[in-house]
Amino acid sequence: MSASRSTGTTDALGPDEDPGRERPTAAAIPGSRLLAALLDGMDAALCAFDAHGTITHWNREAERILGWSAAEAVGRRGFAGWAVRSADAGDVQGRLLSVMDAPGRQVHEFALLRKDGGRVLVRTQSSGVRGEDGKPAGVYCAFSEVHAQIDLERSIALSEALFEDASWGVVAVDVDLRPTVVNGYAARALGGGRTTPLGRPLGELIVQGVEDLESALQHVLAEGAPPAPAELWVTLRTAEGDRRRCWRSGFLRLASPLAEEPVPLGVGWLFRDVTAAKLAEQDADRVRFRAKQLHRAARQAAECEDPMEAATTSLDYALAGFADHAVVDLLADLAAGERLVRAAATPSDAPGPCLPVSGGPLPVRYAPGHPALQAVERAGSVRAAAPAGAGGAWAVEHQWPGDSVHALCAVLRSRGRTLGVVTFLRAANRSAFELPDVMYAESVAARVATAVDLARLTGGPEA
């Protein structure tokens, strides 16, 4: 393109044209009505030149970009004097017509003139047209505004980058909620290769949490993208077993840009695995809550005149968010290490405070190997869980409330002696006790043991 920038006005007609001459039109050519309809329906501007450089075709998009109608453009020889500056006309004409003798297509950028005198930078793709005898017969040229072309290329580049190198998962889901494209991150997160999840129902990949995910996808298809990311907990089925993961997810509704009204093509689902961060956050919240409960329990227990009341008060605060039931069994004779007797317990049929058993301490006939007996024998904590399908029989057999499924027995020790054991119990709707739970239970047991020891020293109620 010439670097000159003349600003003079130009004539509407080429210098060698007769204003009164009737120009040929596309409608005069047999079959041109169909051709004109096809050309006018294109999204790109298109014009065609014959072998002498005369414009033979000009579609509506070319008219929209430059403002010149087909009646004004067809029949002109090149762009000189009307659609391009005179200083640039020779270079533009030569580059456009040179493609007749070259294979393939050529891409150029030109500054063209609009009918209103403005300039617009266009990117052209031109290719030669050959006649029936194989000789050059003309050139067709498709062009669009450079910024529109750059926007399109940028969108394509962004799409390709997301599906190749993105540092978070990207999944294109069709209207049937089946993955159609996944990037590398998403493939690893779903537990397979990039082609493994394609076309498969999400329920085949996700064991738990698929209902929440599909509900979110359906909402996006119907209502559009949510205003903020959502955190979804799912359990994945993998070759190594089930894995619990948390995905921070964003959703975009995909619609066809070619339809007069938006037609949903599916959903773009972007997510990142934040499981480690969420677990750390949950652990921190749990530690803070339990520390507050221990602090509140200590202050409340300090106001109790009866040491056994202080012990049960500590258990009441410990149960909040931790367990469903608590049972305190004490050794009847510390010197002889005799049987355990039930000293206090929470109600077995409904939530309630931990209270001393009515009618005095009752002996408990635990079978050999009972977790409470193991805790006393080892002077340490013991965890236990009901086998699959055991139902309430397991709890009844261990003399615990019938809905108990998970147990944690923490030994009560004070002044170097074992006083008994406190058992925390969870129902089936809770997870099994883990190592952080054991540490918390032992902290509570230490406070309960101190209160129980004080009760024995002061001759308080016997457990």
Secondary structure, DSSP 8 states (H G I E B T S, - for coil): -----------SS-TT--TTS----GGGSTTHHHHHHHHHT-SSEEEEEETTSBEEEE-HHHHHHH---HHHHTT-BSSBTTTB-HHHHHHHHHHHHGGGGSSSEEEEEEEEE-TTS-EEEEEEEEEEEE-TTSSEEEEEEEEEEHHHHHHHHHHHHHHHHHTTT-SSEEEEE-TTS-EEEE-HHHHHHHTS-SSTTTTS-GGGTEEESHHHHHHHHHHHHHH---SS-EEEEEEEEETTEEEEEEEEEEEEEEE-TTSSS--EEEEEEEEEE-HHHHHHHHHHHHHHHHHHHHHHHHHHHHT-SSHHHHHHHHHHHHHTTT-SEEEEEEES-TTTT--EEEEEE--SSS----EE-TTS-EE----TT-HHHHHHHHTS-EEEE--TT-TTHHHHHTTS-TT--EEEEEEEEETTEEEEEEEEEE-TTS----HHHHHHHHHHHHHHHHHHHHHHHTT----
